[in-house]
Amino acid sequence: MDNCIFCKIIKGELPSEKFYEDDLMIVIADVNPRAKKHYLAIPKRHYKLFSEMTDEDADILGKCVRKIAELAPSLGLENGYRVIVNQGDDAEQTVPHLHLHLIGGQKLTLGSYVTDEK
């Protein structure tokens, strides 16, 4: 998509603090972190919602999730992390490109998005 901020980051048109990249996804720092460690894992294929995924997209997303597990220690998430996917306006999905929030680096309280501590 021409006006998608994540597509522009993927193409190298906008700067980002990149921690990982392969043919399927990138992992960048969230510019508005909600915890000590807050990353975005972004599939390179553009779609907004799970309901818009093709079978191929679902396969790629599965590979991205497996890669996240491999990357966790190098991202400082070795003691655990939370994966959050916002879907649609009511969930406050602010960028219309499916992405996974990886949040950790601190004790997260049960049932909350994150703790107030950073």
FENVEN-V883088 format. One record per pair of residues at least 12 apart in sequence whose C-alpha atoms are under 6 Angstrom apart, sorted by the first residue. I is the first residue (numbers start at 1). GAP is how many residues later the second one is. If there is no record, write none. Layout:
<<I/GAP> <I/GAP>>
//
This chain:
<<17/12> <24/19> <24/20> <25/17> <25/18> <25/19> <26/15> <26/16> <27/13> <27/14> <28/12> <35/83> <36/69> <36/82> <37/66> <37/67> <37/68> <38/64> <38/65> <39/62> <39/63> <40/60> <40/61> <41/58> <41/59> <42/57> <46/51> <47/50> <47/51> <48/48> <48/49> <48/50> <77/27> <77/28> <81/22> <81/23> <82/20> <82/21> <83/18> <83/19> <84/16> <84/17> <85/15>>
//
